[in-house]
Amino acid sequence: MNIKHYSKIDHKTLHFLPFLPSRKRTRGFALARKYGDWILDISARETLNTYDLLTLLYMVKEYLLNGYNAGYIGEGKNKREIAGIKINVKQFLLMRGILNKKANRETLKNSIKRLKTIDLTFTHTKTGKEINTSYIYEFETDENINEIIIYANKKFIDFVIRNGILINLERLKLYGEKEQYAILLDLYLQGTKIKIQNKNIKYIYREKFTNGEIEQALKLDITKMRQSDKRLIIKKAFELLCEKGNLPLYTYNKTKNMWIKTFNNQQVKKNDTGKLQP
């Protein structure tokens, strides 16, 4: 496995990621999610999509590969512990398969700017404890956007690095700009793998997902679409994952209202570790 092709994300952050499968942006974004004993309220200056999601994942990858400089910004009550990194924009774009043009550097800067506007409020349903936080506290760049310095939330970075599951970024790049549902679904399947420990630790894809769970992962639950249209979107996304991502195919079971992994005896696929699986 080449670690340079991977990033990390953890279960908790994965369920809360505020990214929509749309290239259209509107001012103001708010979303409430419940996961376990926590309710999360998310807000941002404008809607974020999978481009911004990949920016966040590649940013985490920079931390994995190069570490960070720890420190603090602000004073008094505004004092916050940060994880600082310096990004070479040309190299960062090349890793994503994007040309190093001024327009693309500007797009990256605006993506980081949107990530900075995300505010998250966690509220514990039993104790009422409230945590207010962000992913990125500050960032700065030069006039030509050749270098970007990011001061991220150190607790967030440490938590993801410590608890996150490896995410195959190269596979996410296989999907086109109009296949954002597939990107979100692939990420969700990767991030919810089950840990199996025998002689060696390995992660396998789950056998089934509830329809409601997948709707939430793709943000279809906040739309006014008909259920049949939502299931069609999910069906096409799973088919793309099988076709382009070489992942197992999941099909809808109406009786159980679940998406279940199917096995084709005529075909054996490889998972992203290169090992054969049914």
C-alpha positions as CSV (number, residue, x, y, z in Angstrom):
1,M,0.0,0.0,0.0
2,N,1.3,3.4,-0.9
3,I,0.4,5.8,1.9
4,K,0.8,8.7,-0.5
5,H,-2.5,7.6,-2.1
6,Y,-4.4,7.7,1.1
7,S,-5.9,10.1,3.6
8,K,-7.9,9.5,6.8
9,I,-11.3,10.2,8.2
10,D,-13.0,8.9,11.3
11,H,-16.6,7.6,11.8
12,K,-17.8,10.6,13.8
13,T,-16.5,13.3,11.4
14,L,-17.7,11.2,8.5
15,H,-21.3,11.2,9.7
16,F,-21.1,15.0,10.3
17,L,-19.4,16.2,7.1
18,P,-21.4,19.1,5.7
19,F,-20.9,18.5,2.0
20,L,-23.6,18.4,-0.6
21,P,-23.5,16.7,-4.0
22,S,-24.1,19.8,-6.1
23,R,-21.9,22.2,-8.1
24,K,-24.4,25.0,-7.4
25,R,-23.6,27.2,-4.4
26,T,-26.0,29.2,-2.3
27,R,-25.3,31.7,0.5
28,G,-25.9,30.3,3.9
29,F,-25.8,26.7,4.9
30,A,-27.2,24.9,8.0
31,L,-27.7,21.3,8.8
32,A,-28.6,19.3,12.0
33,R,-27.5,15.7,12.4
34,K,-27.8,13.2,15.3
35,Y,-25.2,10.5,15.8
36,G,-25.2,8.3,18.9
37,D,-25.6,10.5,21.9
38,W,-24.7,13.7,20.1
39,I,-26.6,16.3,18.1
40,L,-24.5,18.4,15.7
41,D,-25.5,21.7,14.3
42,I,-23.4,22.7,11.3
43,S,-23.3,26.1,9.6
44,A,-21.2,27.7,6.9
45,R,-21.1,30.9,4.9
46,E,-22.2,29.0,1.8
47,T,-22.9,25.5,0.6
48,L,-19.9,23.1,0.3
49,N,-19.5,20.3,-2.2
50,T,-17.2,17.4,-3.0
51,Y,-14.5,19.7,-4.3
52,D,-14.3,21.1,-0.7
53,L,-14.5,17.7,0.8
54,L,-11.5,16.5,-1.3
55,T,-9.7,19.7,-0.2
56,L,-10.2,18.7,3.4
57,L,-9.1,15.1,2.8
58,Y,-5.9,16.2,0.9
59,M,-5.2,18.7,3.7
60,V,-5.4,15.8,6.3
61,K,-3.1,13.9,4.0
62,E,-0.5,16.7,4.2
63,Y,-0.6,16.3,8.0
64,L,-0.2,12.5,7.7
65,L,2.8,12.8,5.4
66,N,4.6,15.8,6.9
67,G,3.4,16.3,10.5
68,Y,2.7,19.8,11.8
69,N,4.0,22.7,13.9
70,A,2.0,22.9,17.1
71,G,1.3,26.3,18.7
72,Y,-1.3,28.8,19.7
73,I,-3.1,31.8,18.2
74,G,-5.1,34.4,20.0
75,E,-5.0,35.5,23.6
76,G,-7.1,35.1,26.7
77,K,-10.4,33.4,26.0
78,N,-9.7,33.5,22.3
79,K,-6.5,31.5,22.7
80,R,-6.6,28.3,20.6
81,E,-4.2,25.4,20.1
82,I,-3.4,24.9,16.4
83,A,-1.7,22.5,14.1
84,G,0.2,24.5,11.5
85,I,1.2,23.4,8.0
86,K,2.7,25.0,5.0
87,I,1.3,23.8,1.6
88,N,3.2,24.1,-1.7
89,V,0.1,24.8,-3.9
90,K,1.7,23.5,-7.1
91,Q,2.4,20.1,-5.5
92,F,-0.9,20.1,-3.8
93,L,-2.8,20.6,-7.0
94,L,-0.7,18.0,-8.9
95,M,-1.5,15.4,-6.3
96,R,-5.2,16.1,-7.1
97,G,-4.6,15.9,-10.8
98,I,-5.3,19.6,-11.3
99,L,-3.2,21.9,-13.5
100,N,-1.2,24.6,-11.7
101,K,-3.0,27.6,-13.2
102,K,-3.8,30.9,-11.5
103,A,-7.6,30.1,-11.8
104,N,-7.1,26.7,-10.1
105,R,-5.0,28.2,-7.3
106,E,-7.7,30.7,-6.7
107,T,-10.3,28.0,-6.6
108,L,-8.3,26.1,-4.0
109,K,-7.9,29.3,-1.9
110,N,-11.7,29.8,-2.0
111,S,-12.3,26.2,-1.1
112,I,-10.1,26.6,2.0
113,K,-11.9,29.8,2.8
114,R,-15.2,28.0,2.7
115,L,-13.8,25.2,5.0
116,K,-12.8,28.0,7.4
117,T,-16.3,29.3,7.7
118,I,-17.7,25.9,9.0
119,D,-18.8,26.2,12.6
120,L,-19.8,23.1,14.5
121,T,-21.8,22.8,17.7
122,F,-21.9,19.4,19.4
123,T,-24.6,18.9,22.1
124,H,-24.8,15.8,24.2
125,T,-28.4,14.6,24.4
126,K,-28.1,13.3,28.0
127,T,-25.8,15.7,29.8
128,G,-26.5,18.8,27.7
129,K,-22.7,19.4,27.3
130,E,-22.0,21.7,24.4
131,I,-18.8,22.0,22.3
132,N,-18.3,24.7,19.8
133,T,-15.5,24.3,17.3
134,S,-14.2,24.6,13.7
135,Y,-11.9,22.7,11.4
136,I,-9.7,25.6,10.4
137,Y,-9.0,28.6,12.5
138,E,-6.9,30.8,10.2
139,F,-5.0,30.6,6.9
140,E,-2.8,32.9,4.9
141,T,-1.4,33.0,1.4
142,D,0.9,35.1,-0.8
143,E,-0.3,37.3,-3.7
144,N,0.1,34.6,-6.4
145,I,-1.2,31.8,-4.2
146,N,2.0,29.7,-4.5
147,E,2.0,28.8,-0.8
148,I,-0.8,28.5,1.8
149,I,-0.2,28.3,5.5
150,I,-3.0,26.7,7.4
151,Y,-3.7,26.9,11.2
152,A,-6.1,24.1,11.8
153,N,-7.8,22.9,15.0
154,K,-5.2,20.7,16.6
155,K,-7.8,18.6,18.4
156,F,-9.5,17.8,15.2
157,I,-6.3,16.9,13.3
158,D,-5.1,14.7,16.2
159,F,-8.4,12.9,16.5
160,V,-8.6,12.1,12.8
161,I,-5.0,10.9,12.6
162,R,-5.4,8.8,15.7
163,N,-8.9,7.4,15.1
164,G,-9.4,7.7,11.3
165,I,-9.8,4.9,8.7
166,L,-7.6,5.1,5.7
167,I,-9.3,6.5,2.6
168,N,-8.2,5.7,-0.9
169,L,-8.0,9.2,-2.5
170,E,-6.8,7.8,-5.9
171,R,-10.1,5.9,-6.3
172,L,-12.2,9.0,-5.5
173,K,-10.4,10.7,-8.4
174,L,-11.9,8.1,-10.8
175,Y,-15.3,9.7,-10.7
176,G,-16.3,12.7,-12.9
177,E,-17.4,16.2,-11.8
178,K,-21.0,15.2,-12.4
179,E,-20.7,12.0,-10.3
180,Q,-20.6,13.6,-6.8
181,Y,-23.1,11.2,-5.4
182,A,-20.6,8.4,-6.2
183,I,-17.8,10.3,-4.5
184,L,-19.9,10.7,-1.3
185,L,-21.0,7.1,-1.4
186,D,-17.5,5.7,-2.0
187,L,-16.2,7.8,0.9
188,Y,-19.0,6.5,3.1
189,L,-18.4,2.9,2.3
190,Q,-14.6,3.3,2.9
191,G,-15.2,5.1,6.2
192,T,-17.6,2.6,7.6
193,K,-15.5,-0.5,7.0
194,I,-15.6,-3.2,9.7
195,K,-12.4,-4.0,11.6
196,I,-11.5,-7.7,11.5
197,Q,-8.7,-8.9,13.7
198,N,-7.2,-12.4,13.4
199,K,-3.4,-12.7,12.9
200,N,-3.5,-9.3,11.2
201,I,-5.9,-6.4,11.3
202,K,-7.9,-5.8,8.1
203,Y,-11.0,-3.9,7.2
204,I,-13.8,-5.3,5.1
205,Y,-16.9,-3.6,3.5
206,R,-20.1,-4.0,5.4
207,E,-22.6,-6.5,4.1
208,K,-25.6,-4.1,4.2
209,F,-26.7,-0.6,4.8
210,T,-30.2,0.7,5.7
211,N,-31.8,2.9,3.0
212,G,-32.1,5.8,5.5
213,E,-28.4,5.6,6.4
214,I,-27.4,5.9,2.7
215,E,-29.9,8.7,2.2
216,Q,-28.2,10.6,5.0
217,A,-24.8,9.9,3.7
218,L,-25.7,11.4,0.3
219,K,-27.8,14.2,1.9
220,L,-30.9,13.0,0.1
221,D,-32.8,13.0,3.3
222,I,-32.9,16.9,3.2
223,T,-34.4,17.0,-0.3
224,K,-38.0,16.9,-1.3
225,M,-37.5,14.1,-3.9
226,R,-39.8,11.2,-4.2
227,Q,-38.5,8.0,-2.5
228,S,-38.4,6.2,-5.9
229,D,-36.2,9.0,-7.3
230,K,-33.8,8.8,-4.3
231,R,-33.5,5.1,-4.7
232,L,-32.7,5.5,-8.4
233,I,-29.9,8.0,-7.5
234,I,-28.5,5.5,-4.9
235,K,-28.8,2.6,-7.4
236,K,-26.8,4.5,-10.1
237,A,-24.2,5.6,-7.5
238,F,-23.6,2.0,-6.4
239,E,-23.3,0.9,-10.0
240,L,-20.7,3.6,-10.6
241,L,-18.7,2.3,-7.6
242,C,-18.8,-1.2,-9.0
243,E,-18.0,-0.1,-12.6
244,K,-15.3,2.6,-11.9
245,G,-14.2,1.9,-8.4
246,N,-14.1,-1.9,-8.7
247,L,-16.2,-2.2,-5.5
248,P,-18.8,-4.9,-4.6
249,L,-22.2,-4.2,-6.0
250,Y,-25.0,-3.4,-3.6
251,T,-28.7,-3.9,-4.6
252,Y,-31.9,-2.7,-3.0
253,N,-34.0,-5.2,-0.9
254,K,-37.5,-3.7,-0.8
255,T,-38.7,-6.0,2.0
256,K,-35.9,-5.1,4.3
257,N,-35.5,-1.5,3.0
258,M,-31.8,-2.1,2.8
259,W,-28.9,-2.1,0.3
260,I,-27.2,-5.5,0.4
261,K,-23.9,-6.6,-1.0
262,T,-24.4,-9.1,-3.9
263,F,-22.1,-11.7,-5.1
264,N,-21.6,-12.7,-8.8
265,N,-20.1,-16.1,-9.1
266,Q,-18.9,-15.3,-12.6
267,Q,-16.8,-12.4,-11.5
268,V,-14.2,-11.8,-8.8
269,K,-13.2,-8.3,-8.0
270,K,-10.3,-6.8,-6.2
271,N,-10.6,-4.5,-3.3
272,D,-8.5,-1.4,-2.8
273,T,-5.7,-3.3,-0.9
274,G,-5.2,-5.5,-4.1
275,K,-6.5,-8.6,-2.4
276,L,-9.1,-10.7,-4.0
277,Q,-12.6,-10.7,-2.5
278,P,-16.0,-12.1,-3.7
